[in-house]
Amino acid sequence: MDRDRIVYLNGEYLSETEAKVSIFDRGFLFADAVYEVTSVIDGKLVDFEGHAARLERSLGELVIRYPFSRDTLLTIHRELVRQNEIVEGLVYMQISRGNPGDRDFIFPTDDVQPTVVLFTQSVPNLVDAPKASAGIKVISIADLRWSRRDIKTVQLLYPSMAKMMAKKAGADDGWFVQDGFVTEGTANNAYIVKNGQIVTRALSSDILHGITRATLLQYAREAQINVIERNFSIEEAQHADEAFVTGASTFVMPVVEIDGRKIGSGTPGPVGRRLRELYIEECRRNAV
């Protein structure tokens, strides 16, 4: 599109050049905000209900007021997709505690309105991503993030730094390691495959409760693929048959190298390829 994107800000649909947020907004000053990213395939929203439910949970954990109904949220998403003519891409949503009028560590009172921002990103190769056929390389990075990773907050500086560490090392991404075990990727959940079984870390406050993760594991179990939820190390991952990550913007992405060591044959394996096909197929069927 040549024209400016239309974004949503606090009840209005505006040109991206007209949307303004106060310098006193707590999302800007304290990263006091949560977010969600919903994929769009064929002009429809993928896993919307899961993202909406996690958004409500994140807001509840931070005691930020939920500003409107789930039906209204769906309407806003659909309207942005329509106005921006998104066929394949993403809808980003962020809700901060709002603007109390000045900077203060103490949370503002209930009469402060949350700041609600949504915008779209067109990603024409979301489904047919070139990396999906080649696989990605990752490096291990010490997990120095805060301990409430189950809340999807906007405090993403360390994951961003980890992405840059990976880029500097000639890799595509990083896998965080805590107490000798992989937690997750910088913006995704991590998995290995051994003897046809999927292994991934169990849900806790150590990792984000991925919506793509939940949907994919459901599909995997329905396809009679055994899923084991437990910790695994980098060394175990390096000796796995396959590895992959999942996320809203990557779906199922094969990992073919960890810390310079090839995984399996060094090419995307059959389980990961099949899971990606299955996930996209089911998403197309169930998208709203």
Number of C-alpha atoms within 10 A of each C-alpha: 8 4 8 12 19 23 23 22 19 15 10 13 19 15 13 15 10 11 15 9 15 13 13 16 22 25 24 16 14 16 15 19 25 22 21 20 18 26 26 32 22 14 17 23 24 25 20 23 16 15 19 18 12 20 22 15 16 20 21 13 13 14 11 21 17 18 14 8 10 15 10 11 15 15 12 18 24 19 16 20 25 14 13 19 14 23 17 20 24 24 20 17 19 20 25 25 27 24 21 18 13 12 15 12 9 6 15 17 8 10 7 14 18 23 21 21 19 21 21 25 16 17 17 13 10 19 19 9 14 10 14 20 14 15 19 22 23 23 24 18 21 16 22 11 15 10 12 14 14 18 22 22 22 18 16 14 10 14 21 13 13 23 23 16 18 21 15 10 15 13 19 19 26 27 28 23 19 15 9 13 19 27 26 23 27 20 21 26 24 26 27 25 23 16 9 14 17 22 21 25 20 14 14 12 13 19 22 20 19 21 22 25 22 14 15 21 18 14 16 20 12 10 11 9 16 15 16 13 12 11 14 19 14 18 14 12 23 20 17 18 22 30 30 26 24 24 20 21 19 19 24 26 26 30 29 25 24 23 18 14 16 18 23 19 11 17 17 24 21 13 21 23 17 12 21 22 15 17 21 17 11 15 20 16 10 13 17 17
